[in-house]
Amino acid sequence: MDMEDDTVQVRENSAEDTEMLELPKDPAEVKASEFIKGESSKEIPVESQQPELPENVVLQSLEKEEFIIKLAVGQQSEIIKNAILDGRGENPVPLLNVSAPILAKAIEFWKRHIDAAEGEDLTEWDKAFLGDLSQEVLFELAAAANYMESKSLLDCTCKFIADIIKEMKVEEVRDYFGIECDFTEEEERKMREDNAWAFEQ
């Protein structure tokens, strides 16, 4: 009889434990984003663990000149975006390889593309914007876009440069990029003969 009582008691405890640990039938009832459990087993709101994103971001050029821009504008660069997400957006984000005039041009490009209406074609604006730049500034802007990991700006500058040189002869391309030919006249003549297809206009 005592064994039977003990058995009943154990079953009662097991049922109680099961009830305490039972998960809701509908997973949607549990909001995993609301709480996290620390080592102290206290429930802490996730929101308190995540830094609040700033409304504005300060960029610092090579000359330590500062530019205040909106968060959405800064997120056009992966370098700037990562700095913000790492919590470094509270301080100026240093862009040590970008001069102030080039950074100002990059920001102008980003702002125009951010402000564009949905479906708006900016092809002609891009051409006019880049067409007003000197060759030196254009190259510096492309290099800055690569450094800041700004895909939209890098794609745009590279396409613009490709369109410029696509109708050029080899000598003209060399002059455009400031490339010196390291072939002798005889070596270049033979190379042209062996690869005549590449020099056909």
Helices and strands as residue ranges (DSSP letters): H 2-21, G 27-29, E 35-37, E 43-45, G 46-49, E 56-60, E 66-70, H 71-74, H 78-85, G 88-90, E 93-94, H 100-115, H 123-131, H 135-147, H 151-165, H 170-177, H 185-194, G 196-199
